[in-house]
Amino acid sequence: MQVADVEASLGFYSEVFAPFGLHEAMRISDGDGLVVGLSGTDGVPGFWLSPAAGSETRELHVAFRAPDREAVDAVHQAALGAGAEVLHAPREWPEYHPDYYAVFLRDPDGHNVEAVHLGT
């Protein structure tokens, strides 16, 4: 995902999604800026932060799958502690499907970021 400030976004995602084990797994300086790969407990970077290529921005919706409802609640608490904007507090979203439990947040670039547990 392209972001305005890689270090600021890294701080947000590392702090708020720490309950999942999301952490920095790889860091590359590419001449144009810093690129960081984050991973979960498997250690494989699957979510990348890089400098924005231009001034145009579009809101994205990114969802991270939580291992359980407690992790969704922990992300919510971490977001509150970090001063992040909470768009929707954790609850079930039956309009999506049964046992869809999620919290929706705003990241430093204004993206809609979700932590979701899809039930058993």
C-alpha positions as CSV (number, residue, x, y, z in Angstrom):
1,M,0.0,0.0,0.0
2,Q,1.4,3.4,-0.9
3,V,1.4,5.8,2.1
4,A,2.5,9.4,2.7
5,D,4.9,8.5,5.6
6,V,6.1,4.9,5.7
7,E,7.5,5.2,9.3
8,A,4.2,6.7,10.6
9,S,2.2,3.9,8.9
10,L,4.6,1.3,10.2
11,G,4.1,2.6,13.7
12,F,0.4,2.5,13.4
13,Y,0.1,-1.0,11.9
14,S,2.8,-2.4,14.3
15,E,1.0,-1.0,17.4
16,V,-2.6,-1.5,16.5
17,F,-2.3,-4.9,14.9
18,A,0.2,-6.3,17.4
19,P,-2.5,-8.5,19.0
20,F,-2.3,-10.6,15.7
21,G,1.4,-10.7,15.8
22,L,1.7,-8.2,12.8
23,H,5.3,-7.0,12.8
24,E,8.0,-5.7,10.5
25,A,9.6,-8.6,8.6
26,M,11.6,-6.8,6.0
27,R,13.0,-3.3,5.3
28,I,14.4,-2.1,2.0
29,S,15.8,1.3,1.1
30,D,15.1,1.6,-2.6
31,G,16.5,5.1,-3.4
32,D,13.1,6.7,-3.5
33,G,12.4,5.8,0.1
34,L,11.7,3.1,2.5
35,V,9.7,0.0,1.7
36,V,8.6,-2.2,4.6
37,G,7.0,-5.7,4.5
38,L,4.9,-6.7,7.5
39,S,4.0,-10.2,8.4
40,G,1.9,-12.1,10.9
41,T,3.1,-15.0,13.0
42,D,4.2,-17.0,9.9
43,G,7.1,-14.5,9.3
44,V,6.2,-14.1,5.6
45,P,5.8,-10.5,4.6
46,G,2.4,-10.1,2.9
47,F,1.5,-6.5,3.6
48,W,3.8,-3.9,2.2
49,L,4.1,-0.2,2.9
50,S,5.9,2.1,0.3
51,P,6.1,5.8,-0.4
52,A,3.2,7.3,-2.4
53,A,4.1,7.7,-6.1
54,G,2.2,11.0,-6.4
55,S,-0.1,13.4,-4.7
56,E,-3.3,11.6,-5.7
57,T,-4.8,9.5,-3.0
58,R,-7.7,7.2,-2.9
59,E,-9.3,5.6,0.2
60,L,-8.6,1.9,0.4
61,H,-10.3,-0.8,2.5
62,V,-7.9,-3.3,3.9
63,A,-9.0,-6.2,6.1
64,F,-6.8,-8.3,8.4
65,R,-8.2,-11.7,9.5
66,A,-8.1,-12.1,13.2
67,P,-7.7,-15.5,14.9
68,D,-10.6,-14.9,17.2
69,R,-13.0,-12.3,18.6
70,E,-10.6,-11.5,21.4
71,A,-8.0,-10.4,18.9
72,V,-10.5,-8.1,17.3
73,D,-11.3,-6.6,20.7
74,A,-7.6,-6.2,21.4
75,V,-7.1,-4.4,18.1
76,H,-9.9,-2.0,19.1
77,Q,-8.3,-1.4,22.5
78,A,-4.8,-0.8,20.8
79,A,-6.4,1.6,18.4
80,L,-8.0,3.6,21.2
81,G,-4.7,3.7,23.0
82,A,-2.9,4.9,19.8
83,G,-5.5,7.6,19.3
84,A,-6.7,6.2,16.1
85,E,-10.1,7.0,14.7
86,V,-12.6,4.1,15.2
87,L,-15.1,4.1,12.5
88,H,-17.2,1.2,13.9
89,A,-16.6,-0.5,17.3
90,P,-16.4,-4.3,17.3
91,R,-19.7,-6.0,16.7
92,E,-21.3,-8.7,14.6
93,W,-22.1,-7.7,11.1
94,P,-24.9,-10.3,10.1
95,E,-25.5,-8.3,6.9
96,Y,-22.1,-9.6,5.7
97,H,-22.6,-13.2,6.9
98,P,-23.3,-15.0,10.2
99,D,-20.4,-14.8,12.8
100,Y,-18.7,-11.8,10.9
101,Y,-17.2,-9.9,13.9
102,A,-15.2,-6.8,13.1
103,V,-13.8,-3.4,14.0
104,F,-13.2,-0.7,11.5
105,L,-10.5,1.9,11.9
106,R,-9.0,4.9,10.0
107,D,-5.2,4.6,9.4
108,P,-2.8,7.6,9.2
109,D,-3.6,8.0,5.4
110,G,-7.3,7.9,5.9
111,H,-7.8,4.3,4.7
112,N,-10.5,2.1,6.2
113,V,-8.8,-0.7,8.0
114,E,-10.6,-3.7,9.4
115,A,-9.8,-6.4,11.8
116,V,-12.3,-9.3,11.3
117,H,-12.9,-12.7,12.7
118,L,-15.1,-14.9,10.5
119,G,-16.4,-17.2,13.1
120,T,-15.9,-20.9,13.5
